[in-house]
Amino acid sequence: SLGRWAFDIRVVDSQFYRTPRLLELTKREVVIGLAAFLFLLSLGGLGSGSAAIILWMLPIIIDGGAVLFDTSRHPQTVHDRIGHTIVIGSRRGYSLDVKIRYLIDKVKREMK
């Protein structure tokens, strides 16, 4: 997946730490897909001046914000809880996050 390749992460079953079954992945992706769809709809209506647009952003904010209050070993978003999955680190990938951090540090050093 894109996450595994770019950020060295993968999605596994929360109980058995194996690749999730199709039903688990489908539930997970439907929930995050719906939240993302509502968020994109709200972005399209930002110019309308309606305050109700913010309500369309709430599902994705709540979904991602759930991680902040999860104190377990593997914090989960709402879509991970519904799909009974967790996101863990992987050993293979592009390590995009590490490479971006390296570039930012290099730019900061050169600016001094």
N, C-alpha and C positions, 0 to 999 in steps of 0.2 A: 504494500500500500504506500501511498504518498508519505504518510506519517512515519512509517518504518524506514523508508529510504532517506527522507530529509532530516528527521530528528532522532533516529535510532530508538523508536518506540514501537510497540506492537500491542494489539488487543488480545486478551486471553480470557477464558472462562474464569470467573471469580472463585469457583469452588475447586476445580480440578487443574487450573493453570495450563490448559491446553487450548488449542484453536477452538473458538466458539462454533457451535452448530449454526446452521442457516437460520433457524427460528430466532435464536438469540441475537444474531447480527441484524436480522430484519427488524426486530423490535427496536434495537438501538438506533439504527439508521433512520427509521421512520420518525422517531421522536426528534432527533437532531435535525433531520431534514425539514420537518414541519416548523420547528423553531427558526431555522435559517430562512425558510420561505417567508414566514411572518416578518422577520427582521428586514429582509430585502423589500418586502412590500412597504414597510414603514420608511425605508430610505427613499423610496420613490415618491412618497407623499410629504417629505420634509418641507418642500416649498409651499405647501398649502396653508401653513400657519395654524393648523389644527393641533391642539394639545393631545388629542386622542391618539396621535401617531405614536407617542411614547408607549402607550399600552401595547402596541404591536411588538415593541422591542423587549417587553418584559419576559417572555418565555425564554429567550436565549440568555438574557441577563441572569435569570433565576437558575437556569441550567448550569451555566458556567460558575455562578456564584456559590453553588452548593459545595464546591471543592474547598472554599475558604472556611467552611464550618465543619468539615469532615475531619475528625481527629484520628481516624483509623490509619493503619499502616499504608494502605493504598487508597488515598482519597478518591472518591467517585463523583462524577457529575450525575445529574438526574438521568440522562439517557444511558449511562453505564449501569446505574442501579436498576433501571427497567429491563435492560438487556442482560443483567447478571454478568457483566464483564468488568474488567479492570484494564488499565493501561500501564504497561511495565516497560522498563528499558530493554533494549535489544543490543546485541554485540555488533551487528552489521548495519551498514548504512552510510550515508553521505556526511553525517554529523554537521548539518547546516547550521544548527545553533552554535556549535563550537567555532565554526569558521567565521560566522558573522561576529561573534564576540572577539575573535582574533583580529578581524579587520577594524573593529571599533577601537580596540586597544592600540593598534598600529597608528590609526589616524590621530588618536589622542597624544601619542608619543611624538608624532611629527609636528603637532601644533604647538608644542612647548618650545 
